[in-house]
Amino acid sequence: MVYPYVLPKLLYSYDALEPYIDKQTMEIHYTKHHQAYIDNLNKALEQYPDLQKKMLVDLLKEIDQVPEAIRTTVRNNGGGHYNHSLFWRYITPCIGQGPLTKVSAALESEYGTFDAFKELFIAKAKSVFGSGWAWLCADKNKKMVIISSANQDAPIMTGYEPILGLDVWEHAYYLKYQNKRPDYIAAWWSLIDWAYVETEFEHKTL
């Protein structure tokens, strides 16, 4: 992803994730919230041609080197663009799958069972105060870890490579689930694209 940034193409229609995520939420989340992050990021970089040449992932990994005048804007909106671009890929209307071979084996090795991993991930997602994300990541030693991040901070800002992430901002679920974040978290598990997660796992841990 390089400047000028654009919305990534969705691989499914706005209503394809129903009943787990409703059409209106998907359309607003994608065309309004995600687009706003992109617009704000592009505007912030207008006067910085050197930064325009950088990949977004490098901007975020080197966020402390971004000029102070736009650092917070790039952190929030660059992180928002990066996180959401991943989020759309983590979910799919092709429900009914489960973790594929390598991810399944790694989760069982790290957490004992898939259910034990799921319980820990759900607890992390529920524990986010206010807006943020829950993530399964690879750390610098390529070990799988469950973390959370506040607001639109991206895991790569702190040295983690994301493998799977859940958006727990209210805009991701409030129209359908209102204040019932746990219900949204529970529903999300039916939408995970484990084939994509397997690819991310292989790329970032092996």
Stockholm file with secondary structure:
# STOCKHOLM 1.0

chainA/1-206         MVYPYVLPKLLYSYDALEPYIDKQTMEIHYTKHHQAYIDNLNKALEQYPDLQKKMLVDLLKEIDQVPEAIRTTVRNNGGGHYNHSLFWRYITPCIGQGPLTKVSAALESEYGTFDAFKELFIAKAKSVFGSGWAWLCADKNKKMVIISSANQDAPIMTGYEPILGLDVWEHAYYLKYQNKRPDYIAAWWSLIDWAYVETEFEHKTL
#=GR chainA/1-206 SS CCSSCCCCCCSSCTTTTTTTSCHHHHHHIIIIIIHHHHHHHHHHTTTCHHHHTSCHHHHHHTGGGSCHHHHHHIIIIIHHHHHHHHHHHHBCSCCSCCCCHHHHHHHHHHHSSHHHHHHHHHHHHHHCCSSEEEEEEECTTSCEEEEEEETTCCGGGGTCEEEEEEECSGGGTHHHHTTCHHHHHHHHGGGBCHHHHHHHHHHHHC
#=GC SS_cons         CCSSCCCCCCSSCTTTTTTTSCHHHHHHIIIIIIHHHHHHHHHHTTTCHHHHTSCHHHHHHTGGGSCHHHHHHIIIIIHHHHHHHHHHHHBCSCCSCCCCHHHHHHHHHHHSSHHHHHHHHHHHHHHCCSSEEEEEEECTTSCEEEEEEETTCCGGGGTCEEEEEEECSGGGTHHHHTTCHHHHHHHHGGGBCHHHHHHHHHHHHC
//
